């Protein structure tokens, strides 16, 4: 019972929406019973139901008592004389020695016509495109003899012209008026027809999404639809949208099988041209395609007709195109692999001579044998670069891998290996690491590549790999390459958490004042981590960044030099060099480097209070290289940064989820785990869990101290822990931590570190709390640490209010409001609004509900912020720093403001802002 719908569908599906055609055939058979002859052609692309319609007509004729004769031509019988005629009339009768030596070209026709006079006869011939030449002549002669004879000829064809002299179309047959003629061209099923077929085969109506998908996937092709739906119901699936993935897979398989069947029914010459078309993809014109296929003498008109009738191609400007990827695959898959590779190679060479696009040629070369031509490798490299630019990293990797199959010089091969390893960071980072390690162990004419390979591999975060690889490469290195590898070794050593190794590699220590850029950058970072000598740190970092970066420059020493600079409060200089590093990384297509630079720049923006810019950079870093592609050692720092940004933006739920999210195995084994511990502590503190937060900060501190990362400018874990310890009543611990941070901050000497230390020491200072906060505000005012400065203003305002000086508190809140308006920090903005409400002052210098000046509404948001800051007395440079724009941008915005407000300058602007209570 379960198979009844499918069995019924096997005979009915191919007749769906064939009512018009069946009516014509019914009429022809009825008239044949009265003695009127007819000739009817049923045409259409393969699989549209020609056979089913002819056999339906044959059964109808038999039911009405007519004689039916059936024949089917095949490609295997094309060389067999009268192959189809014999099926209709039977073989010649009599002993072999009595048969004529020259067979009658109209054999059997007389007997057939005589028999038809006593009983009307329907002749059904399928696949007439395969008729042998003798059968073609026989049927043409039969058509001329039809007048007055009750014989009807039903001829079915796929429409693919196989012969040079095919059976003429109905309009060209030499028939008399007494002979009825008709040509029935079968179309695909409509959407309604597909829905009917679904119900017929599945036994129930399909839902709308299912039937629409079925119509789209099969293009209304009855044979493909029947095969796919029969298998679909066989698996017990229901015709609902939830099973669309299964339907899609089954349609793909059915369409592939149909393609194979049709291919086997095409002439060899047409198949050869189809293969060439499948490879060319519309790049070349048809005569050149035929030449590549070895069919230069084919008639272009006939060839186009064959290709169109097959249903595999669509018309193109220069040549037909194989439109379906599945069809292209099936057309090519039966070719021997070496022939397929050779065809791709020949097409690629023609496309190159025709100046086709690099990406089109690169795609051809992917499947071609090695050419050994000078243009192949550059074309593949340019195609890879274009794919990377679009974010198609797997394609980029495939093209570079194919370039390595070409004959190359050792140095060129090594550079290609380097480019491939950089691209593999997105798709197979471990494979990229192995490839880079191989470069460091090989002999190259250009030894600088060893250091660059180590630099790139270490950039992904694997300190153990970088340390080991650098140590192995140093003995064979000389000059600048050796200096670079030594620098990278000590940089990896700084990040390594495990310091229990018994046998240390014999690597020279870094000199106090290295002359070369790589060692100077790493030495600057060493001093910055230990909080030693900010002047020397600054000088070394500038030395590392002094020269222009080129393709052979090491990235990581320059990056840590940038980090050292913003730890010395030289943030503008650090940002300038980070921008240059980012441009170079993008130009050289190294996603690992791009991600590292964006992550560090996000940290800089965060320290400077530019929360929006920090979020954009960390998001771009995640896009440049997803967390899954980083080595586990590097992930905690990025996660901690993202977590902190979420907290500053007031997204506590997201921060909480990120703090609880699982981390990659091995992430805890790096000193960078401290950054995630710090972020988790901030999240726990925001959630009202000070004890949890304090324990996280203790562990954070233990890990940092173990590696001698003691500079409070790096992570202010002591001051943060001191606040929590004070909250929990651990006064001694709070005092110890705050004093230690103050001591270290004074040794380092930057305004940011000192101000944060003073701010952190305030809660445990007792009666001196307000003085500590005043000192913190004074120190931080000239520092780039805008978030810390705004926080200090808020805390001092709270202390002044509690001390009874509400006027001073209101002034501090107004300044904090201005800062949060210019550089929004949602976490602090909420506290400012609460304080402002309590002090009966505006929460932020925003435009009043009903501004008096009619032109204020015409300003853009950027112009409003700039106008507010200028009106409150800030200079252009201060405004540029606050808004993270250039001074030229500030000048242009103010010019626009003056023009829109119709005022002459800063004096009128200040009066307007004061009138609006903006300052």
Secondary structure, DSSP 8 states (H G I E B T S, - for coil): -TTHHHHHHHHHGGGTT-HHHHHHHHHHHHHHHTT--EEEEEE-STTSSHHHHHHHHHHHHHHTT-EEEEEE--GGGTTSTTHHHHHHH-S--S-GGGS-SS--TTTTHHHHHHHHHHS-EEEEEE-GGG--HHHHHHHHHHHHT-TTS-EEEEEEE-S---STT----GGGS---TTSEEEEEE-----HHHHHHHHHHHHSS---HHHHHHHHHHHTT-HHHHHHHHHHHHHTT--SSGGGHHHHHHHHHHHHHHHHHHHHHTS-HHHHHHHHHHHHHTTSS-HHHHHHHTT-TTS-HHHHHHHHHHHTSEE--SSS-EE--HHHHHHHHHTS-HHHHHHHHHHHHHHHHHTT--HHHHHHHHHTS-----HHHHHHHHHHHHHHHHHT-HHHHHHHHHHHTTS---HHHHHHHHHHHHHHHTTT-HHHHHHHHHHHHHS--SSTHHHHHHHHHHHHTT-HHHHHHHHHHHHTT--HHHHHHHHHHHHHHHHHB-----SS--------TT-SSHHHHHHHHHHHHHHT--HHHHHHHHHHHHSS---TTS-HHHHHHHHHHHHHTT-HHHHHHHHHHHHHHHHHTT-HHHHHHHHHHHHHHHHHTT-HHHHHHHHHHHHHHS-GGGS-HHHHHHHHHHHHHHHHHTT-HHHHHHHHHS---TTGGGBTTHHHHHHHHHHHHHHTT-HHHHHHHHHHHHHHHHHTT---TTT--HHHHHHHHHHHTT-HHHHHHHHHHHHHHHHHH--HHHHHHHHHHHSGGGGGGHHHHHHHHHHHHHTSS-HHHHHHHHHHHHHHHHHTT-HHHHHHHHHHHHHHHHHS--HHHHHHHHHHHHHTTS-SS----TT-S-TTGGGS-HHHHHHHHHHHTT--HHHHHHHHT--HHHHHHHHHHHHHHHT--SHHHHHHHHHHTT--
